[in-house]
Structure formats: C-alpha cells, structure tokens
Amino acid sequence: MAGGISIHAVDVASGRPAQGLRVEIWRTEGAPTQIAEGRLGANGQLDHPIVGGSGIEAGEYEVRFYLREFFAGGDGASFLTVAPFRFRIEQVDEHFHLPLKFTRWGYSLFRGA
C-alpha cells in the first residue's frame, strides 16, 4: 500500500481489538486542521479514506486516541484520558502504520510496517 496512515489498536489487558475507540488525526503544521475522525471497527482498525492516502501532505501530524472515553462503558476507571502521538511525514508515498497497544494504565505506540 502506498501512502496513507493506518491505525490498529488492541486492548492488551483484554486481548481484544479496540472496537469503538474514537480516533482523530490532525495536521499540526501551520493552523491545526483535523483531517480524519472515526471509531475503530471490530478488527481494531480505522476505516477512512486517509488509509489510502487521501488528504496526506508532507508535514507534522498528531493522532489522538480517546482512551478514557473507551473505558467509560466499564467501571470508568482509566488513568489515561487522551493518548496523543506526533510524527512527521516527509515522503507522502510512504505508508505510515501506527499500531497502538494499551491498557487503562499505559500504552505503546510506534511506526509499524
């Protein structure tokens, strides 16, 4: 896949994909502009045109994962509120896969393959 930003999130405490987790993607260079928003599907992935490269330009980006909101359906206890991740895209024809592994207490996020 050429270009685009894809997301795959898993609640590692339950071992399940993060179905319903709300995600926003912002271009932060210049005036911040939201370029994508959605909830992750049953597979824990974002289904949005940005995955195929729509709207991607060179520059700095931030993805926001709304973890407190995600855990609100249970007992509501979550140390984390919003987990932001900033990164820069230089080559718009490269694909940027962002796997998020998280619990109520912490997270790991990196550029995957």
N, C-alpha and C positions, 0 to 999 in steps of 0.2 A: 504494500500500500504506500503510495507516495503522498507526502503532505498530510496535514491534519493533526488533530490532538484527540487521542482516545483515552478513556478512563476505565479502569477496572478496580472495584473496591470490594474488599472482603472483611467482614467482622470476624476476626480470628478467634475471639472468645467463643463464638457460637459455631464457627466453621462454615458460615453461610455467606453467599454473596449479599451485598448491601442493597437489596431491593428497596426502593423508595427513598434512598439517601438523596437529598437535594444538593445540587452542584451548580455553581456559577463559574463562568470563565470570563475574565476581564482582560482587555488590552490596557496596560497601565502606563504606557509611554505617552506623553502628552496628556491630554484630558482623558481620565479613566473612562472606558467605554465597555459596557457589558456586551459580549459577542455571543454568549450561549448561556442557557439556563435549562435545567431539566432535572428529572428524577431518574435514578438508575433503575434499569429493568430487572427482571427476575434473574438474569445472568450477572448482575452487578456492574453492567456496562451502560454508558451513556449512548443513547440512540439520538444523534443530532447530526445535521449536515457538516458540522465542524470536524467530525471524524474523517470525512473525505477531503478536508482541506478548505471548505467554504469559509471565506472571511479571514483567512490567515494571511498576515503580513509579517515582515521582519519586525522585531521589537520585543518588548518585555511584556510578560503575561502573568496573571495570578489566577489560580484556581482556588475556589473556596468550597470546602466540604462542611456542611451543616450537621455536625455530629450530635450536638445536644438535642436538636430537633429530631434526629433519627432515633435517639434512645427515649424520647418522651413517651412513646407508646408503652414502655415497660414501667419500671418503678420511677423513671425520670431521673435517676441518679447518673450524672455524667460529669466528670471533671472537665472535659473538653467542651468548648462551645462551637467555635468555628476553627477549622484547621486550614490555614492558608498555605499555598505553595507558589513561590515566584520563580520564574525561569525566563530565559531569553531564547528567542528563535532567530537565528541568522539565516539559515537555509530553509526557505519555505517549502521546498520539495522534499524535505526530510519529514518522516512521521515521528511524532512525539507521543509515546505510550506512557501513561502515568498510572502505575499500579499503587493502590493505597491499601495497606494492611493496618487495621486499627482495632482498639478495644475502647471501653469507656475512659481509660486512663492514659492512653498513649497511641502513637501512630508512627508508621514508617512509610515514606513516600519517596520515589526516585524515578528517574527516566529508565524505563524498561525497553525491551526490544520488540 
